């Protein structure tokens, strides 16, 4: 196996993991009516924020970052073939 093939396969693997991370919030079977109203208070500032939306935001950022990393690996693999 050449380096280019390794980069392309690892890029595809990272993209697959990223797609599963992005899909995770929608696979939650135990949904409740008041899920959007779960609040948490920041003890330092005294402000409330919605806990569920922060978790979805973090998962979205992680998934997008892994997608970008996977595409970079694939581009490096293609450039090494040339």
N, C-alpha and C positions, 0 to 999 in steps of 0.2 A: 504494500500500500504506500502510495506517495503522500507527501505532506499536503498536497492540494486536496486529495481525497479525504484525508483526515479532517482538514478544516471544513470541508463541505458537509461531511457527515456530522461533525460536532455542531456545526451551525444549525443543521436541520433538527438535531436533538434538542438544542437549546430553544429553538422556536417551538417545538412540540411541548416542552415543559412550560414555556411562556403561555401558550394557548390554554393549557390546563389551568394555570394560575388565573388567567383572565376569566375562565368559565366557572371557577369554583363558587363565586357568590350566587350564581344562578342555579346551582345544583342543591342548594339548601332545602331539604324536604320539610323541616320543622319551621315553617313560616307562621308567624302570628300576626294578628291584625295590628297590634301596637308596636311592631318592630321599629318603625320609624320614630317612635316616641321615646326610645331608650336614651335617657340623658345621663350625662356624667358631669360632675362639677369639678372644675379646676380649683384646688384649694388655695393656690397662690393668688389668682386673679379674681376668683369668685364667679367666674362665668360658666355657663352651662354649654355643652356641645353634644351633638348627637353621636353616640358611640358607633352605631352601625355604619354611618356614612364615612367615618374616619377609617374603619377597617376596609371598606370597599375602595377607598381612595388609595390606601397603602398597597392593596393587592393590584390595583390598576397601574400604579407607578412601577411596582416590581415586574409585572407582566410586560409592560412597555419597554422597560430597560432590558429585559431578557430578549425581547424581540429584536431590539436594536443590536445587541451583542451577537445574536445568531446571524443577523444579516451581515454584520462585519466579518464574522468567521467565513461565511459563504463567499463574500467578495474577495477576501484574502485567498481562499482556495482557488477561485477562478483566476485571480491574478498570478498565482503561482503556476498555473497550468500554461499560461502564455509564454 
